[in-house]
Amino acid sequence: MPYITGMPHPNNLRSIRGRLKLSQRAVSERAGFALSYYQQVEDGESVPTLIKARALAAALGVTVDEAFPSDLPIAANE
């Protein structure tokens, strides 16, 4: 799926975070990111690089494929 500027980019972060009963702040701190950046990614406003997607998935204890299914975009550059 191509990266389309201005379009929301869905992911599974919110549902995984909810299942784990974690706050956005807790996940952002675990991943080492600012809360505002995490919120942008979770809301689909920002697409993480592969390195950042790995950090977010690890913070939630899931694989990158679970957090960002392969039919969803991941940015190639930081």
N, C-alpha and C positions, 0 to 999 in steps of 0.2 A: 504494500500500500504506500503510495507516495506521501511525502510530507507536504501538507497544504497549509500555507500561512493563513492565519486568521480563523482557522477551523478548530473546534475543540478536539483534543486528542485523548480519547478515553483510555482508562487503565483500571486495574482492579485494586488499587491502593486503598480506597475508602472502604470497600467491603472487607478486605483482609484486616485492615486496622480496626474496623468495627467488631469483627469476629474475635479479635485478640483483646478488645476493650482497651485500646491504647489511644491516647490523645495525639493530635497532630504534633504537638510540641515534643512528646516522648519519641515519636518516630523520627522527627527531624533531628533531635539531639543524638539518637542512636546512630543515625546515618552521617552525622557531622555537618548538617546543612542548616542554613537559616530557616526559621519557621516560615517566613514569607516565600522562600523558594519551594519548600515542600508543599505549601498550599497551592502554589501555581501549578506544580506537577500533578498533584492529586485532583485539582479542578480541571485538568486538561488544557490549561493555558500555556504550559511550557512542556517541551519534550526533552527528557534527560538524555545525556550522552550514555553510551553503554557503561562506562565506568560509574557514572552516577546512578544508573538503573541498577547495577550490581550492588551498590552501597544501600540503596533503598530496599531492595529485595532482602539483603542480609539483615537489615534492621528489623524487618518483619518476619524473618525466619522462613522465607519462601524462595523459590527460584525466580530468576528474571522472567522466565516464561509464564509463571503464575501471576506475577505482578503486572507484566506487560506482555500479553499474548502475542504470538508471532504475527498476527494480522494487524497489530497496532504499531505505529511508527516509533522509532527511537532515533534521535538525532545522531548523525555521523560525527559531528565536530562539537567541541566544547564551546 
